[in-house]
Amino acid sequence: MTDFATMSSEDRKALIEKLSKCLIDNDMGDVSISTATENVGILMAGQYEGKTTLKIEKNLKADQSEKGTKVSDALKVIIGDVKSCSVKI
């Protein structure tokens, strides 16, 4: 199982491009794809932990729920078993 945090920048870019294409193909090009890196310092251990995540989020109107479910399912197929990715449409 792959973790988004440990993927190479080329692999991350390729995944994001596939996700973007899926959103655009389904007339949801306005949905944002964001990445975030969190660094937590563990003072007692003298180290830090870093975590990078990918999020795709959009609140849709009730009459668009079927479209949202369809797109969410398609995005989850593209993401596959990559950890640290979330889809909420």
N, C-alpha and C positions, 0 to 999 in steps of 0.2 A: 504494500500500500504506500503510495506517495503522499508526502505532505507538501502543501503549497509553500510552506516556509523554507523547505530544503531544495525546492526545484531551482534549476538554473534560470537565469534571466531570460534566456532564449525559450525555454520550456514554458515559463510564465507568460511570455509574450504570445506564444503560439496558442496557449489555452485561452487567453483573453480575446485574441482575434477570433477564435472559433465561437466563443460565447457572444461576442459582438455581432458576428454574422448571423447567428441564430436569432438574436433580438431584432436585428434589422429586417431579416427575412419574414418575421412575424409581425411587422409593423409596430414594433416596440423599441424603436431606436432611441427613444427619450429616456429609457431606463438606464440608470447609472450603474457602472461597474467600478467598485472602489477597492483599493488595497490599503492596508494599514499595517504599520510595524510598531509593535509595543516592546519596549525594553524595560525590564524590571530588575533593579539592583537588589541583590541579597547581601546586605551589609555584613552579617555575621560570617558568611562564607567567603566574602571578598570576590564575588563574581556577579554576573548578570545573566539573565535569560532573555532571549529575543524571540518574538513570535510575529510572523507575518500572516495576515489573513486576507481573503478575498470575499467581498460581499456584493450581492446583487439584490437590491431592494426597490420595491415600488408598491404603493398603495393604489389599488384600482377601485373603480366604482363597482357596485354590486352587479350591474348588468354586464360587466366584463370578467366575471369570475371564471367562466368557462375558458375564455382565452388565456387568462392568467394561469390556470391549472395546466393547460396544454403547453404553454411556454415554459413554465416551471419544470414540468416533466422532461421536456426536451433539453433544458439546460442541465438538469441533473444527470441525464444520460451522457452528455458531453463531459461533465466533471468526473463522472465515474466514481472511482474509489479514492480520489484525491481528498486528503484531509485538510482542514482549516479553510473550507469554502462553505458559504451559506447562500441559499436562494430563498427569498421571501417576496413573492409576487402575489 
